[in-house]
C-alpha cells in the first residue's frame, strides 16, 4: 500500500512540475516564436504589399499563440 502511495505521489509531483515548466511564459514564447518563425522569412519574389500582409498575419498568429488579445 505504501508503494502505491509513493508511486502516485511521485507521478503527481512530476506531472505538476512538468506542467508548470511547460506553461511558463518563457517556454510559451519560445514555442510561439519557433512555430511562426517560418512566416517571417522574406522571399525575394514577394512584393512589398504581399510581404506586409504576411507580416501582419504572422504577428496576429503570434499574439494568438501567446494568448494576447489583439484589436
N, C-alpha and C positions, 0 to 999 in steps of 0.2 A: 504494500500500500504506500509506503514511504517513497519507493522508487517512482511510482506513478505520479505522486505529488511533485517530486523533484523534476521529473521529465516535463510535466505540464507547466510548472513554474519557469523552467528554463526556456521552453518554447515560447511561452508568453512574453518573457523578458526580451528574447531575441526578436520576436515579432514587433514589439513596441519600439525597440531600438532601431530596427530596420526602417519602420515606417516614419519615425521621427527624422532619421537621417535622409531618407528618400524624399520626404516632403519639406525639407528645409528650403528656405528661399534661394539660397545659393545653388543648390542642386536643381531646383526647378528652372532657374535662369539658365544654367548650363545646358540642360536638356532642350529648352526652348531655342537657345542660340544654335545648337547643333541641328535641331530639327528644321529650322528655317534659314540656315546659313547658305544653302544652295540657291535660295531665291535672290540673294544679293550678288551673285556672280554676274557681271555685266558681259553680255555677248556683244562683240564689236559690230554686229549687223543690226543691233536693236536701235530703233530710233529714240530720240530724246523723250518724246511723249510716251512711247511704249515703256521705256525704262522707268519713267516716273510712275506709271501705273503699276509696274512690277514692284517698285519700292513701296508704294502705298499698300499694296496687297500684303507684302511681306511684313510691313510694320503692323498692319491690322492683325495678321495671323500671330505675330509675336505677342502683341498685347493680349490677344485672346488666350494664347497658351499660358501666359503669366497670370491670367485671371484679373487683368486690369481692365475696367470698363473704358471703352473709347467712345467718343461722341462723333 
